[in-house]
Amino acid sequence: MSIIQQRDQTYVAPTYARFPVEIVSGKGSVAVDSEGKEYIDLGSGIGVTAFGYCDDEWIAAVTDQLGRVQHTSNLYYTEPCGKLAELLCERTGMKKVFFSNSGAEANECAIKAARKYAAETLGADRYTIITLEDSFHGRTVTTLAATGQAKFHALFQPLTAGFVHTPANDFPALKSLAETVRPAAVMMECVQGEGGVNALDRSFVREVAAFCRETGILLVVDEVQTGNGRTGKLYSYMNFDVMPDIVTTAKGLGGGLPIGATLLGEKAQNVFGAGDHGSTFGGNPVACAGAWNILSRIDENLLEDVRRKSRMIFSSLEGAKGVESVTGMGLMIGIKTVRPAAEVIAACRERGVLCLSAKDKVRLLPALNIPAELLQKALAIIRAVCAEGTAVHS
Ligand SMILES: *Cc1c(COP(=O)(O)O)cnc(C)c1O
C-alpha cells in the first residue's frame, strides 16, 4: 500500500470506504491518479464539480477574490455574498438567502426557518416536519432525524424530535399523516439521490405543493444534490411546475468549494431577524465568488445540453444487456444492473471510468459540461461491463 493510503488509514477517522485510487490532478471530466492513469469521471465529487476539475473560469473567479480578501466574518459587508444572493433570487423568484457551508447546514437552516415560521403563524405546537421514506437530508443529528432511512439512525439515538416519514408518491398517506401530526412543513427531494436516484411522480409533487399552499404548511425542497442544473432545469422543482416556500442547495453550487444556501420565498422571507441564525464561514467571499461564476453559466443553452446528454445516457443504457432499469433525471442517473453495483463500479474503474453508487444502483453524476464524446466513451465501457454477466474478473 502506498504511503498516501497508509497515512490516511492510520490518521483519518475511517468513516469512508474509499476506492483504492489517489487522485492527484484533473482537468474537466478527466481525473489523473498517482500512477498517471486517467479516468473519465462520472461522479464529479458527488455532484460538486459542476464544470469538472480545475475549470479555468471558476479558477479565475476564485483566485481573483482570493487576492482581494478571503474572509471578513459576517460582521462586515462583502460584495460576492450579496451578488450571489441576488442571482439566486433572480433565477428562482425566492426573496432572501442564508449562506452556510454544506447541504446539511442548508437543511438545518430550513428546519429552523420552518419551525419559527410555523410557531409564529400557525401555533406553538406546529413544529413537526414530514419527510419521505428513502430521503436523505444530511448527517447532523437533526438532518439525520429528517432522513427517512433507518440504517443511518442506529446508535445515534435520541435524534432531534419532531420528524415523521411517509412513503413517496402516496399523497393520501401524506395527507392523513398531516391531519394527525399537524406539521410545520413538508420537506422532500424531487429526485431522491442517496435513496436510489428515484424521481418523484409529477402528480405527487403537485398534490403535495397544492396541499401545502391550501393548509399554510411550508413546502421545503432539498435541492442539495438535484440543484444547479443537475436535472436539466436550474432546480429540480422547476421540472414539476411547483413553487416551494424554501429551497436548500449546496453540492454543485460551489463548483468544488464548500457552500450551502437556504432560499426563503415570499412567506418565510422575513422569518429571521438579527441573531436568529448564523455561521462564521457562511457567505465566505471566495466560495461565493466561485459560486456566482458557476450559477451565472448555468443558462438555457447549458441546460438544453444537459437534457440532450441525459437522453443520450438513457438511450445508450436502457435495454442494454445486463441493465435492468435506468432512473433519474438530467445528469442524475441511477442504473440497476444484473451484476452487483459494487462489482460494476470496480470493473468500470479498472477500465478508466469512475462511477458512484446509490443503494443497490450504479449512480452517475457527471459534470454538466462533460464533452459528449467522453460521455459516449464512458457509456460504451459501462455497457461492456454490465454485459459481462456475473463472471469473475480480476
Ligand atoms: C449530500 C446531500 C445532503 C448533505 O449534504 P452535505 O454537504 O454532505 O452536508 C443533503 N441532502 C441531499 C439531498 C444530499 O444529496
The ligand as a MOL file (V3000), in Angstrom:
LIG
                    3D

  0  0  0     0  0            999 V3000
M  V30 BEGIN CTAB
M  V30 COUNTS 15 15 0 0 0
M  V30 BEGIN ATOM
M  V30 1 C -25.4920 15.3340 0.0300 0
M  V30 2 C -26.8540 15.6740 0.4730 0
M  V30 3 C -27.0910 16.3400 1.6970 0
M  V30 4 C -25.9880 16.6040 2.6850 0
M  V30 5 O -25.0340 17.4880 2.1660 0
M  V30 6 P -23.6260 17.6790 2.9360 0
M  V30 7 O -22.9750 18.7890 2.1640 0
M  V30 8 O -22.8950 16.3850 2.8420 0
M  V30 9 O -23.9470 18.0520 4.3190 0
M  V30 10 C -28.3840 16.7150 1.9980 0
M  V30 11 N -29.3960 16.4580 1.1670 0
M  V30 12 C -29.2160 15.8260 -0.0230 0
M  V30 13 C -30.3920 15.5920 -0.9120 0
M  V30 14 C -27.9470 15.3980 -0.3970 0
M  V30 15 O -27.7730 14.7500 -1.5400 0
M  V30 END ATOM
M  V30 BEGIN BOND
M  V30 1 1 1 2
M  V30 2 1 2 3
M  V30 3 2 2 14
M  V30 4 1 3 4
M  V30 5 2 3 10
M  V30 6 1 4 5
M  V30 7 1 5 6
M  V30 8 2 6 7
M  V30 9 1 6 8
M  V30 10 1 6 9
M  V30 11 1 10 11
M  V30 12 2 11 12
M  V30 13 1 12 13
M  V30 14 1 12 14
M  V30 15 1 14 15
M  V30 END BOND
M  V30 END CTAB
M  END
